[in-house]
Amino acid sequence: MTDNPFDAAGGFDFQSMLQQAQEMQSQLVAAQEQLAAATVEGSAGGVTVTLSGTGELTAVTFDPASIDASDEDALTDLGDLVVAAYRDGRARVDDLASQALGPLAGGGLDLDLGGAAGLPGAPESRPTGGFGV
C-alpha cells in the first residue's frame, strides 16, 4: 500500500486515504490532550498569570511590594499589568499550540491531490506536502 492515495497509474486508494485520516485524527486528539494538561505563565511588572494550555486564565498573582494600594493610579496600572501579563501568557499558549499542532495543520497528512482532483473549485496546480489550502 502506498502513502499516496493516488498511485502512479492515476487510480485511487481510498483505504490508504482513510488510514492516513485516522492516523491524523489520533495525532490531533493526542496533541489536544497534551495542550489541555499544560500550564503556561505570563508576566509583566510583578504580575504573573497562569493559563491552561487551551488559554483559560486559571490564576493571577502579584508582588504586593510593587503595588501601592492607596494610590489610585497604581491600582489602574495594576489592571494594565494584568492585561499585559495575560497577553504575554496567551502568546506563550499560542506558541505551545503551534508546536503541538503545527505538524498537523501544516502538512502532517501528505495528500497530493494533484491538479484539479475532480473537486469543485480545485485549483489547476496545488503545492505538495499538505492540503495546500
C-alpha positions, 0 to 999 in steps of 0.5 A, a space after each residue: 500500500 502506498 502513502 499516496 492515495 493516488 498511485 502512479 497509474 492515476 487510480 485511487 486508494 481510498 483505504 490508504 486515504 482513510 488510514 492516513 485520516 485516522 492516523 491524523 485524527 489520533 495525532 490531533 486528539 493526542 496533541 489536544 490532550 497534551 495542550 489541555 494538561 499544560 500550564 503556561 505563565 505570563 508576566 509583566 511588572 510583578 504580575 504573573 498569570 497562569 493559563 491552561 494550555 487551551 488559554 483559560 486564565 486559571 490564576 493571577 498573582 502579584 508582588 504586593 511590594 510593587 503595588 501601592 494600594 492607596 494610590 489610585 493610579 497604581 491600582 489602574 496600572 495594576 489592571 494594565 499589568 494584568 492585561 499585559 501579563 495575560 497577553 504575554 501568557 496567551 502568546 506563550 499558549 499560542 506558541 505551545 499550540 503551534 508546536 503541538 499542532 503545527 505538524 498537523 495543520 501544516 502538512 502532517 497528512 501528505 495528500 497530493 491531490 494533484 491538479 484539479 482532483 475532480 473537486 469543485 473549485 480545485 485549483 489547476 496546480 496545488 503545492 505538495 506536502 499538505 492540503 495546500 489550502 
